[in-house]
Amino acid sequence: MKSLLNIAAIGFIAFFGLGRFERGMIWPLDPTYVSPEHAGVTAQEHRMVMRDRTEVIIWTTPPAAGKATILYFHGNGGNFANRAWRYQWFIDRGYGLVAMSYRGSSGSAGTAVERKILSDAREVWDQISQLIGSHDNPVVIYGESIGGAVGTGLAEGLQDNPRLAGLILEAPFTSIPDMIRQEFPQFRHLLFALKNRFPTEDRIRNITTPLLVLHGTDDRVIPFRMGQAVFQAAASPDKQFIEIPGGGHDNTWQTNPVARLEQFLSGAVTSATED
């Protein structure tokens, strides 16, 4: 009888308590709306209506001739405005930009959950030519933190698409269950009820797109070893790992890594053009 009560208690927590915990840990998004102009980004705002009629905000800038477009998936902390300087960095160097906010972030409607976020990402990919006014320039997916999980999930389904020229993962994790086992081991018995799993380490095994992984050795949010594990699991024959000594979770864009990031982007464009 006692064991049955324990099972019932676990089930109750899983379906009622875990959902709130999961949203708070995985999607602590900032819903504050900021226009590109007020954020200091020379981009155009789009309010894209997804298949289920949810409105998602996207910022875009067309690429200069011979440049790739960066399809950027941000992390779960803050909002679009917190990445404004990054977006502008790409734009100032002639790269096209398509930055998708998540449901519940930066003025977008809805509630974030893996299935819907990946569906939104695919819809944005399918409309990318219309969003930037270019039908042939290569696209590089850039995923920051949880955005790396989103980018990997999208890239897995695009392996036959010649327009995908590269995948960049900044501080990626192996999976949400792995993160919970490490940070909240008391919830390990409830992992079966997770709605967000993002199995990046498994998905990367199916991706042969040129890959760049950046990770700080002192990352206190996503362990450095997870970035290493994702890199080791990657099937891509053209992959690079940038170890950032002393780097944390939010200061990976340092002089040497950024220079190597530019080299990767240039190489991805060259390879895509030659193909």
C-alpha positions in Angstrom: 0.0 0.0 0.0 2.8 2.4 0.9 4.5 1.8 -2.4 1.3 2.5 -4.3 0.9 5.8 -2.4 4.5 6.7 -3.3 3.8 6.0 -6.9 0.7 8.1 -6.8 2.6 10.9 -5.1 5.3 10.8 -7.8 2.7 10.9 -10.5 0.9 13.9 -8.9 4.1 15.8 -8.6 5.2 14.8 -12.2 2.0 16.1 -13.8 1.4 19.2 -11.7 4.6 20.2 -9.9 7.2 19.3 -12.5 5.5 21.3 -15.2 6.0 24.5 -13.2 9.5 23.6 -12.3 10.3 22.7 -15.9 9.0 26.0 -17.3 11.0 28.0 -14.7 14.2 26.1 -15.3 14.1 25.7 -19.1 12.1 28.8 -20.2 12.7 31.7 -17.8 12.0 34.0 -20.7 11.7 37.8 -20.6 8.4 38.8 -22.4 9.4 42.5 -22.6 8.9 43.8 -26.1 11.7 46.0 -27.5 11.7 47.2 -31.1 14.9 46.8 -33.2 15.2 50.6 -33.4 15.1 51.0 -29.6 17.6 48.2 -29.2 20.0 49.8 -31.6 19.8 47.2 -34.3 19.4 48.0 -38.0 16.9 45.3 -38.6 13.3 45.0 -39.7 10.7 43.5 -37.4 8.2 40.9 -38.6 5.3 39.5 -36.7 5.0 36.0 -38.2 1.8 34.1 -37.7 2.5 30.4 -37.2 0.3 27.5 -38.3 -1.5 27.5 -35.0 -2.1 31.3 -35.3 0.5 32.2 -32.7 2.3 35.4 -33.5 6.1 35.3 -33.1 8.4 38.2 -33.5 11.4 38.0 -35.9 14.1 40.5 -36.7 15.7 40.4 -40.1 18.4 42.1 -42.3 19.2 41.0 -45.8 22.8 39.9 -46.6 25.4 41.8 -48.5 26.6 40.1 -51.8 28.7 37.0 -51.1 27.7 36.8 -47.4 25.8 34.2 -45.5 22.6 34.7 -43.6 22.8 33.9 -39.8 19.7 32.2 -38.5 20.1 33.0 -34.8 18.4 31.1 -31.9 19.0 32.9 -28.6 19.4 31.6 -25.1 16.6 31.4 -22.5 17.8 34.3 -20.4 16.7 37.9 -21.1 15.2 38.8 -24.5 16.1 40.2 -27.9 17.5 43.4 -26.5 20.1 41.5 -24.5 21.5 40.2 -27.8 21.3 43.5 -29.7 25.1 44.0 -29.9 25.5 40.4 -31.3 22.9 40.9 -33.9 24.5 44.2 -34.9 28.0 42.6 -35.0 26.8 40.3 -37.8 24.9 43.1 -39.6 27.9 45.4 -39.5 30.0 42.7 -41.3 27.5 42.3 -44.1 25.9 39.1 -42.9 22.1 38.6 -43.2 20.3 38.1 -40.0 17.1 36.2 -39.1 16.6 36.2 -35.4 13.6 34.3 -34.1 12.2 35.0 -30.6 10.6 32.2 -28.7 7.0 32.0 -27.7 6.6 34.0 -24.5 9.8 36.1 -25.2 10.4 39.6 -26.5 6.7 40.3 -27.2 5.9 37.0 -28.9 2.7 35.3 -28.0 2.2 31.8 -26.7 4.0 29.5 -24.3 7.4 27.9 -25.1 7.7 24.2 -25.3 10.1 22.1 -27.4 7.6 20.7 -29.9 6.2 24.2 -30.8 9.6 26.0 -30.8 11.0 23.4 -33.3 7.9 23.8 -35.4 8.3 27.6 -35.4 12.0 27.2 -36.3 11.1 25.1 -39.3 8.4 27.5 -40.4 11.0 30.4 -40.2 13.4 28.3 -42.3 10.7 27.6 -44.9 10.0 31.4 -45.2 13.6 32.6 -45.0 13.9 33.7 -48.6 10.8 35.9 -48.2 12.1 37.3 -44.9 15.4 38.5 -46.3 14.6 38.9 -50.0 17.3 36.4 -51.1 16.7 33.0 -52.6 20.2 31.6 -53.0 22.6 32.8 -50.4 23.9 30.2 -47.9 22.5 30.0 -44.3 24.4 29.3 -41.2 22.4 28.3 -38.0 23.7 29.9 -34.8 22.5 28.5 -31.5 23.3 30.1 -28.2 22.8 27.9 -25.1 19.3 26.4 -25.4 19.3 28.0 -28.8 21.9 25.4 -29.7 19.4 22.7 -28.9 16.8 24.4 -31.1 19.4 24.9 -34.0 20.5 21.3 -33.8 16.9 20.1 -33.8 16.2 22.2 -37.0 19.5 21.2 -38.7 18.8 17.5 -38.2 15.8 17.8 -40.6 17.8 19.8 -43.2 20.6 17.5 -44.1 19.5 17.2 -47.7 19.1 21.0 -48.1 22.2 22.5 -49.9 21.4 25.9 -48.6 22.4 25.0 -45.0 26.1 25.9 -44.9 27.0 25.5 -41.3 25.9 25.0 -37.7 27.4 27.0 -34.8 26.7 25.9 -31.2 27.7 28.1 -28.3 27.7 26.4 -24.9 25.5 23.5 -25.9 24.1 20.9 -23.5 23.8 17.2 -24.2 20.1 17.0 -23.2 17.6 18.5 -20.7 17.4 15.2 -18.7 21.2 15.3 -18.3 21.0 18.9 -17.1 18.4 17.9 -14.5 20.3 14.9 -13.3 23.3 17.2 -12.6 21.5 20.2 -11.2 18.4 18.7 -9.6 19.1 15.0 -8.9 16.1 14.9 -6.6 13.9 15.0 -9.8 15.6 12.2 -11.6 12.6 9.9 -11.0 10.3 12.3 -12.8 12.3 12.7 -16.0 9.7 10.5 -17.8 7.2 13.4 -17.6 9.4 16.1 -19.2 7.8 17.9 -22.2 11.2 19.4 -23.1 14.0 16.9 -23.7 16.2 18.5 -26.5 18.5 15.4 -27.0 21.2 17.4 -28.7 23.9 14.8 -28.2 21.7 12.2 -30.0 20.6 14.5 -32.8 24.1 15.7 -33.6 25.0 12.2 -34.6 22.7 12.6 -37.6 24.2 15.9 -38.8 27.1 16.2 -41.3 26.9 19.9 -41.8 30.1 21.8 -41.1 30.1 22.4 -37.3 31.7 24.9 -34.9 31.3 24.5 -31.1 32.4 27.2 -28.7 32.4 26.6 -24.9 34.0 28.3 -21.9 36.0 26.1 -19.5 34.5 27.8 -16.5 30.8 27.8 -17.6 28.8 27.5 -14.4 25.4 27.1 -16.3 26.2 24.4 -18.9 29.3 22.3 -18.0 32.2 22.5 -20.4 32.2 18.7 -20.6 28.7 18.8 -22.2 30.0 20.9 -25.1 32.9 18.4 -25.5 30.4 15.5 -25.5 28.3 17.2 -28.2 31.4 17.8 -30.3 32.6 14.3 -29.9 29.3 12.8 -30.9 28.9 15.0 -34.0 29.0 13.1 -37.3 30.3 16.1 -39.3 33.6 15.4 -41.0 34.3 19.1 -40.9 34.0 20.2 -37.2 36.0 22.5 -35.0 35.9 23.1 -31.2 36.9 26.4 -29.7 37.9 26.0 -26.0 37.7 29.3 -24.2 40.0 29.2 -21.2 38.4 30.8 -18.2 35.3 31.6 -20.2 31.9 31.5 -18.5 28.5 31.1 -19.9 28.0 34.7 -21.1 31.5 35.9 -22.1 32.4 33.5 -24.9 32.8 36.3 -27.5 36.4 37.1 -26.9 39.0 38.3 -29.4 40.4 34.9 -30.5 37.2 33.0 -30.6 35.4 35.7 -32.6 38.3 35.7 -35.1 37.9 32.0 -35.5 34.1 32.4 -35.8 34.6 34.8 -38.7 37.0 32.2 -40.3 34.4 29.5 -40.0 31.7 31.7 -41.6 34.0 32.6 -44.5 34.8 29.0 -45.0 31.2 27.9 -44.9 30.2 30.4 -47.5 33.2 29.4 -49.8 32.3 25.7 -49.5 28.6 26.4 -50.1 29.4 28.5 -53.2 31.8 25.8 -54.6 29.2 23.1 -54.1 
